[in-house]
């Protein structure tokens, strides 16, 4: 039995925040942001809209495209760094409720921007072991709730949104997730961190006054490790599976910074036409970034049944992950 990525869906909030909007709130310019990041716009969720609201909308689309009965889903996992609630209930439980499935195993996964590919690894194992048959994976983020809009080094980077996929059992190897590699190294934890609101710095007025509830990032250092790690991870997974770069139909990297994507793409000599770029319109949507990019390729008609996708991602922790996935949808 193999695990197949059978369908994809996404949701983006209506509100668009442009680089010009940032010029009004921090000392920055459209030119700087485009040159250093490639980002032009990002979507921002409405005040009352939660991560689980967006996740449920993306999930509904993925379920409908998979053509399965939602009651046949036997596991729901949500990867997010911006859960509706810090401790409980999990965002996966809330999404299950919102899409109307009951009595199902549901939990959240914490691996920052690598969350979606980490979930693929779990889904593959659950299905190949025979424990589950139809798994709903959701990467959803309301990162605007964690961003310090006075910190120009981080606020311009992030956006909100959600992506979802159904992973189902199949006996067709040509529609299967071939391999997933997921890893982490906690020695870099301080370089990309939301220090506050956890057990180390519990919520308090002092903690909030210091702004520890917001994302802090040593951007330039993260950048260098990201390029190195993303490149190595791709080389390793291709080599392990005896696959040449020419065999890949679509390279779908984490959408954090156009310069990072281009550095990796150039080192690996992947043609631009075979690479998916969404960073310009959505910014960095963390765990939602990869499924949103897969969804864009699907809706544009670039992703077809049986196509071999190479996914590659990197995020806080540090975590990183790559995957070789043959698209099992239609
Ligand atoms: O998704 C998880 C992984 N995250 C990432 O992969 C993000 C990785 N990092 C990056 O994308 C980039 O490092 C940034 C876009 C965050 C920053 O670009 P950079 O080329 O690494 O710039 P820098 O941090 O070295 O800063 C260069 C200058 C600094 O000014 P000084 O000290 O040279 O005077 C910054 O203060 O640019 C300044 N700067 C800005 N200027 C205008 C930083 N942010 C801005 C800004 N507008 N928004």
Boltz pocket constraint, residues with backbone or C-beta under 6 A from the ligand:
constraints:
  - pocket:
      binder: B
      contacts: [[A, 27], [A, 28], [A, 29], [A, 32], [A, 33], [A, 36], [A, 37], [A, 113], [A, 152], [A, 153], [A, 154], [A, 156], [A, 218], [A, 219], [A, 220], [A, 221], [A, 222], [A, 223], [A, 226], [A, 256], [A, 257], [A, 260], [A, 284], [A, 286], [A, 314], [A, 315], [A, 316]]
      max_distance: 6.0
